């Protein structure tokens, strides 16, 4: 009888170990899917931004910008910028609010459309900063993002309290940016840039932990697919904003 009990317990432990391995493999596949979606969005934004810039400017033999094409005059005008801003903002709200009703493929397609439109809108950074400095800051941002995301994935510390604080800080940051549109204060602009880097660095770690904890091995593929798109969108926004705020510090202006 005692041998039977030991054998039964060993079998039960084996079942538990197999289940743990299955959950771990499912979580790994889920996170890889999130990162792949996010990387595709960043790549599409970069390509769309560069192609838009190339079509928008006129350069001389030395590569210096000497003017804008008719397309450039249209895309960098006030009305076009406003339309792109409202369009991208509307897509974010659409994906976020209707994610429970969207098919994963539809949600992913909307995410890609958003990434492309944001790339068109952000093409103006090439007018302000040199291409070499944009490339340099991109790789710095990628290294920082990777380290922060790895911390959020591996840490045993609960980052929920930090996330709530960061979200309040983000609201304050947006208000400060709106105020500075009228004040045009260089000192306030410096503070905004510094705070922006810190906020999105923290959000990268917090979002990664939150996305990891969203995974449920009992959910079907449709729900997991929706969560993967939403996770990718969150990390994509963290990376893009971290890059833009770092560019204000480290970018070389034309």
C-alpha positions in Angstrom: 0.0 0.0 0.0 2.8 2.4 0.9 4.5 1.7 -2.5 1.2 2.5 -4.2 0.9 5.8 -2.4 4.4 6.8 -3.4 3.8 5.8 -7.0 0.6 7.7 -7.1 2.2 10.9 -5.6 5.0 10.7 -8.1 2.5 10.4 -11.0 0.6 13.4 -9.7 3.8 15.4 -9.5 4.5 14.4 -13.1 1.1 15.7 -14.2 1.7 19.0 -12.4 5.1 19.4 -14.0 3.7 18.7 -17.4 1.0 21.3 -16.9 3.6 23.9 -15.7 5.7 23.3 -18.8 2.7 23.7 -21.0 1.7 26.9 -19.4 5.3 28.2 -19.6 5.5 27.3 -23.3 2.1 29.0 -24.0 3.2 32.2 -22.2 6.5 32.2 -24.1 4.6 31.9 -27.4 2.2 34.6 -26.4 4.9 37.1 -25.5 6.9 36.3 -28.6 3.7 37.1 -30.6 3.3 40.4 -28.7 6.9 41.4 -29.4 6.7 40.3 -33.1 3.5 42.4 -33.6 5.1 45.4 -31.9 8.3 45.1 -34.0 6.3 44.9 -37.2 4.4 48.1 -36.2 7.7 49.9 -35.4 9.2 48.8 -38.7 6.2 49.9 -40.7 6.2 53.3 -38.9 9.8 53.8 -39.8 9.4 52.8 -43.5 6.2 55.0 -43.9 8.0 57.9 -42.2 11.1 57.7 -44.4 9.2 57.2 -47.6 6.9 60.2 -46.8 9.9 62.4 -46.0 11.6 61.4 -49.3 8.5 62.3 -51.3 8.0 65.5 -49.4 11.4 67.3 -49.7 13.6 68.7 -52.5 17.3 68.3 -51.9 20.4 69.6 -53.7 23.5 67.6 -54.8 24.9 67.6 -51.3 21.7 66.1 -49.9 20.6 69.3 -48.1 16.9 70.2 -48.0 16.2 73.2 -50.2 12.4 73.0 -50.3 9.2 71.0 -50.2 7.4 69.3 -53.0 3.7 70.0 -53.5 3.0 66.8 -51.5 5.3 68.0 -48.7 3.5 71.3 -48.6 0.2 69.5 -48.2 1.3 66.9 -45.7 3.1 69.3 -43.4 0.3 71.9 -43.5 -1.9 72.5 -40.5 -5.1 70.9 -41.8 -3.2 67.7 -42.9 -1.4 67.4 -39.5 -4.8 67.8 -37.7 -6.5 65.2 -39.9 -3.6 62.7 -39.3 -3.6 63.4 -35.5 -7.4 62.8 -35.3 -7.2 59.8 -37.5 -4.5 58.1 -35.5 -6.2 59.0 -32.2 -9.5 57.6 -33.5 -7.9 54.3 -34.5 -6.4 53.8 -31.1 -9.8 54.4 -29.4 -11.4 52.1 -32.0 -9.0 49.3 -31.3 -9.2 49.7 -27.5 -12.9 50.1 -27.2 -13.9 47.3 -29.7 -11.2 44.8 -29.1 -13.6 42.4 -27.5 -15.7 42.3 -30.7 -13.0 42.4 -33.3 -11.4 39.3 -34.8 -7.7 39.1 -34.1 -6.8 39.5 -37.8 -9.0 42.7 -38.0 -7.5 44.1 -34.9 -4.0 43.4 -36.2 -4.9 45.1 -39.5 -6.1 48.2 -37.8 -3.0 48.3 -35.7 -0.9 48.2 -38.9 -3.0 50.9 -40.5 -2.4 53.0 -37.3 1.4 52.4 -37.4 1.5 53.4 -41.1 -0.5 56.6 -40.5 1.6 57.5 -37.5 4.7 57.0 -39.6 3.4 59.6 -42.1 2.7 62.0 -39.3 6.1 61.5 -37.7 8.0 62.1 -41.0 8.4 65.7 -39.9 11.1 64.6 -37.4 13.4 64.2 -40.5 12.9 67.9 -41.2 14.1 68.8 -37.7 16.8 66.2 -36.9 19.6 64.7 -39.0 19.2 61.2 -40.2 22.4 60.0 -38.4 21.2 61.2 -35.1 17.7 59.7 -35.6 19.4 56.3 -36.3 21.6 56.7 -33.3 18.7 57.6 -30.9 16.6 54.7 -32.4 19.2 52.1 -31.4 19.6 53.8 -27.9 15.9 53.6 -27.5 15.8 50.0 -28.6 18.5 49.0 -26.1 16.7 50.9 -23.3 13.3 49.5 -24.2 14.7 45.9 -24.3 16.3 46.2 -20.9 13.2 47.8 -19.3 10.9 45.3 -20.9 13.1 42.4 -19.7 13.0 43.8 -16.2 9.2 44.0 -16.3 9.0 40.4 -17.5 11.4 38.9 -15.0 10.9 40.9 -11.8 9.0 39.4 -8.9 8.1 42.9 -7.7 4.5 44.0 -8.2 4.6 47.1 -10.3 0.9 47.9 -10.1 1.4 50.8 -7.7 4.0 52.3 -9.9 1.7 51.9 -12.9 -1.0 54.0 -11.3 1.5 56.7 -10.4 2.9 56.7 -13.9 -0.6 57.1 -15.5 -1.2 60.1 -13.3 2.1 61.5 -14.3 1.2 60.9 -18.0 -1.9 63.0 -17.6 0.1 65.8 -16.0 2.7 65.5 -18.8 0.0 66.0 -21.5 -1.4 69.0 -19.7 2.1 70.5 -19.4 2.7 70.0 -23.2 -0.6 71.7 -24.0 0.3 74.6 -21.8 3.7 75.0 -23.3 2.2 75.2 -26.8 1.2 78.8 -25.7 4.1 79.6 -23.3 6.9 78.3 -25.6 9.2 78.0 -22.6 12.5 76.3 -23.2 12.9 75.5 -19.5 9.5 73.9 -19.3 10.3 72.1 -22.6 13.4 70.6 -21.0 11.5 69.4 -17.9 8.8 67.9 -20.1 11.4 66.0 -22.1 13.1 64.7 -19.0 9.8 63.7 -17.3 8.6 62.1 -20.6 11.6 59.8 -20.8 11.2 58.7 -17.1 7.4 58.1 -17.5 7.7 56.0 -20.6 10.7 54.1 -19.3 8.6 53.1 -16.3 5.5 52.4 -18.4 7.6 50.0 -20.5 8.4 47.8 -17.5 4.8 48.1 -16.1 3.1 47.3 -19.4 5.3 44.3 -19.9 4.4 42.9 -16.5 0.7 43.7 -17.1 0.7 42.0 -20.5 2.4 38.9 -19.1 -0.2 38.7 -16.3 -3.0 39.0 -18.9 -2.1 35.6 -20.3 -4.5 32.8 -19.3 -3.8 29.3 -20.6 -7.5 28.4 -20.4 -8.5 31.0 -22.9 -9.1 30.1 -26.6 -7.0 31.4 -29.5 -9.3 34.2 -30.4 -9.1 35.8 -27.0 -5.3 35.3 -26.8 -5.0 36.8 -30.2 -6.9 39.9 -29.2 -4.7 40.3 -26.1 -1.6 39.9 -28.2 -2.7 42.9 -30.4 -3.5 45.0 -27.4 -0.2 44.2 -25.7 1.7 45.0 -28.9 -0.1 48.3 -29.2 0.7 49.3 -25.6 4.4 48.4 -26.0 4.5 50.1 -29.4 3.3 53.3 -27.9 5.8 53.1 -25.1 8.6 52.6 -27.5 7.6 55.4 -29.9 7.2 57.9 -27.1 10.4 56.9 -25.4 12.2 57.4 -28.8 10.6 60.8 -29.4 11.5 62.1 -25.9 15.0 60.8 -26.1 15.3 62.4 -29.6 14.6 65.8 -28.0 17.6 65.3 -25.7 20.1 63.5 -28.0 19.1 64.4 -31.5 21.2 66.7 -33.7 19.1 69.4 -35.2 19.5 70.3 -38.9 
